[in-house]
Amino acid sequence: MSEGTARKVTYSLPDDLLNEMETAVREGAAPSYSAFVAQAVREQLHRQYEQRLKDEFSAAAEDPLFLEDVEETMRAFGEADRELEGTPEE
């Protein structure tokens, strides 16, 4: 993900969360509050992306047309693999 140009934004966070963040930054978890928040947002976006992929793979595993396509592809590559097995290496 690109760092790009930073924009100033304003959000409200609970006091206890801000206190924990301030402690974490003081202890070296990030060079600044902004860096800490950016890191947390990136991690959350990554988790959401991973969950979407997991959901899509789960849906694909239930899709008969997709499964049929996978079987057909596996058969086609299986034939190609068998042909290569008989070819001497250079």
TORPA-105519 format. One line per 5 residues: number of its first residue (from 1); their letters; for each residue x, y, z of C-alpha. Coordinates in Angstrom, 3 decimals, decimal comma. Example, Ala and Ser with C-alpha at 12.3 -4.5 7.8 and 13.67 -1.06 7.14 Angstrom:
1	as	12,300/-4,500/7,800  13,670/-1,060/7,140
END
This chain:
1	msegt	0,000/0,000/0,000  1,375/3,388/-0,950  2,114/5,979/1,697  1,173/8,771/-0,676  0,130/12,210/0,451
6	arkvt	-1,265/12,433/3,957  -4,510/14,242/4,677  -5,512/15,576/8,043  -8,743/14,057/9,372  -10,630/14,250/12,641
11	yslpd	-12,136/11,265/14,449  -13,495/10,793/17,918  -12,135/7,878/19,934  -12,980/6,695/23,439  -10,672/8,056/26,160
16	dllne	-9,503/4,604/27,247  -8,497/3,757/23,683  -6,605/7,037/23,309  -4,822/6,442/26,617  -3,734/2,972/25,485
21	metav	-2,570/4,365/22,152  -0,562/7,119/23,859  1,119/4,526/26,071  1,887/2,295/23,095  3,440/5,183/21,142
26	regaa	5,511/6,269/24,156  6,749/2,663/24,436  7,857/2,714/20,792  5,028/0,889/19,023  5,030/3,643/16,384
31	psysa	6,909/6,886/15,790  3,734/8,981/16,149  0,017/8,809/16,855  -0,676/9,217/13,155  1,645/6,337/12,290
36	fvaqa	0,021/4,180/14,959  -3,478/4,882/13,619  -2,354/4,326/10,009  -0,840/0,970/10,981  -4,024/-0,069/12,818
41	vreql	-6,211/0,920/9,861  -3,958/-0,993/7,423  -4,126/-4,093/9,626  -7,921/-3,902/9,847  -8,275/-3,407/6,096
46	hrqye	-5,989/-6,402/5,529  -8,105/-8,553/7,881  -11,259/-7,507/6,030  -9,637/-8,312/2,667  -8,559/-11,735/3,942
51	qrlkd	-12,095/-12,400/5,235  -13,603/-11,433/1,865  -11,230/-13,862/0,124  -12,124/-16,595/2,588  -15,843/-15,947/2,015
56	efsaa	-15,379/-15,986/-1,764  -13,406/-19,248/-1,648  -16,101/-20,772/0,560  -18,791/-19,688/-1,891  -16,764/-21,071/-4,818
61	aedpl	-16,440/-24,408/-3,019  -20,251/-24,617/-3,058  -20,631/-23,570/-6,721  -21,150/-26,642/-8,950  -20,111/-24,792/-12,125
66	fledv	-16,889/-23,610/-10,527  -16,135/-27,103/-9,202  -16,815/-28,592/-12,628  -14,405/-26,076/-14,174  -11,737/-26,987/-11,612
71	eetmr	-12,183/-30,700/-12,372  -11,906/-30,041/-16,109  -8,757/-27,962/-15,600  -7,217/-30,641/-13,373  -7,909/-33,286/-16,026
76	afgea	-6,355/-31,109/-18,758  -3,236/-30,419/-16,698  -3,068/-34,064/-15,658  -2,829/-35,045/-19,311  -0,129/-32,418/-19,920
81	drele	1,788/-33,617/-16,853  1,656/-37,220/-18,064  2,987/-36,140/-21,456  5,908/-34,330/-19,793  6,732/-37,338/-17,616
86	gtpee	7,743/-39,215/-20,773  9,988/-36,355/-21,984  13,693/-36,638/-21,100  15,180/-33,660/-19,264  17,792/-31,582/-21,044
END
